[in-house]
């Protein structure tokens, strides 16, 4: 379905387990997709450039490939529960995203995961958090972000993780 420029809505049947690489990439009018609980993996670039996609609910997905939602500029809401890592550039350029809840299943937030999410104002971590790594440039350019509370599970914050977060006024890092 890559490049189907008139595709507006998709309902994926429960017989599907994997959304493969680039399968809906460039579907610029896609506004809604229903992903059944049978889906456990979303491939690289799966929804790359789906600029009208507004909401995504991925309840059983454990793996999201690199750039899966890259430049989904209308994406306002993401609901996910079982993901173990937020891959490189997964939500990069999702400029309408205002808040994100990182589920306690996530152990890594990889390079540029939320890079350029210029409307992102709130990041919350489910307690207890399992995030150990916030990789370089993970939240770079999130210019509306004002507060970050780093969970105690985080053992490494790499270079420029919060670079360009020009509204950031407070960071809370636990002592242990």
N, C-alpha and C positions, 0 to 999 in steps of 0.2 A: 504493500500500500504506500510505499515511499513516494512522496511527491504528489499524492492525490490531493490536489489543491482545492477541490470542492467538497471533500469529506467533512461532515459536521459532527457526527456522533457515531460511536462504536460501542457495541455491547459484545464483549468477548465471552464465548461459551465456557462452561466449567470443565470442558475436556482439554483446555489449553493450560499447560504448566509453565511455559516460558514465552515471554515476549522477546523475540530475537532482536539482534542488532539492527538498527535503522528501519525497522518495520513500519513505523508511522512518521519517520523523519520528513519534514517539509510539508506536512499536512496543515497548511497555514490557516484553514478555516475550522479545524477541529476544536470544538468547545467542550466536549464532554466525552469521557470514556469510563466505562464500568469495568473494573478489573475484578474478576471473581477470586474467591479465596483459594482456588486451585493453583493460581499463579504464584510461583516462588522466586522467579528471577525475571528482571527486566534488563535487557541487553544494552550494550553501548549505543549511544545516539538514538535510542528507540523513539523518543519524542522530540528530537533535536529540531528546534525552530518551529514548533507548534505554537505560534505566537498568539493564538486565540484561546488556548486551553486555560481554563480558570481554576479548576479544582481537580485534585487527584487524591484518591483514597486507595492505599495499597496495604491491606491488612495482613496478608500472609507472606508477602515478599521478604526474603531474607537477603537478597543480593540485588543491588542496583548498579548497573554498569556506568562507566565514565560517560559524562556528558549526556546522560539519559534524558534530562529535561533542560538541556542547554538552550538559552534564549527563548524559553517559554515566557515571554514578557508579560503576559496577562495572568499568569499563575498567581493566585491570591491565597490559596489554602492547600496544604499538604497534610494528609493524615496517614501515618505509617506506624507500625508497632513492632515488627520482628526483624527489621533491617539490622545487620551487624556492623556495617561500615557505610558511610556516606562517601561515595567514590569521588575521584578527581573530577572537578568541574560539573558535578551532577546537577546542581541548580544554578550554575553560573549564568548571570544575565537575566535572572527571573526578577525583573525590576518592579513588579507589582506585589511581590511577597512581603507582607508586613510583620508576620510573626512565625516562629517555628518552635515546635516542641520536639526536642531530641529524645527519642524513646530510650529506656534503660537497656535495651538490647544492643545499642550502638557502642562499639569500642573505639572506633576511629572516625575522625572527621578529616578527610584527606584534602590534599592540595586543591585550592580554589573551589571547594565544595559549594560555597555560597558567595563567591567572588562577584562583585558588581550588583548585588541585590540591594539596590539603592533605597528601597522603601522599607527594608527590614529594620524594625524598631525594637523587636523583642525576641530574645532567645531564651528558652526555658529548657532545663534538663530534668527529665523524670528522675525521681528519687526512689531507690538508690541508683545513682548513675554508674555506668560501666565505662564511660569514655576515658581512655587513657592518653590519647594523642589528639591534639589539634594541630594539624599540619600547616605548612607555610601557605600564606595567602588565603587561608580557609574562609575568612570573613572580610577580606580586603574590599574596600569600596562600599561597605555597608554604611553609607553616610548618615542614616537616620538612627543608627544604633546608639542608645544613650547609656545603657547599663549592661554589664556582663557579670554574671556570678559563675565563676569557674568551679565545677564540682571537685570535691576532694579526691575523686578517682583519677583525675588528670595528672599524669606524671611528666608530660612533655608538651610544651607549647613552642612551636617552631617559628622561624623568622617571619616577620611581617604578617602574622596571623590576623591582626586587627589593623593593619595599615590602611590609611585613608578613611577610617571611621571618625570623621570630623566632628560628630556630635557626641562622641563617647566622653562622658564626664565621670563615670565611676566603674571601677573594676574591683570585684571582690574575689580574692584568692584565699582559700583556707590555709591555715598554717601547717596542717598535716596532710 
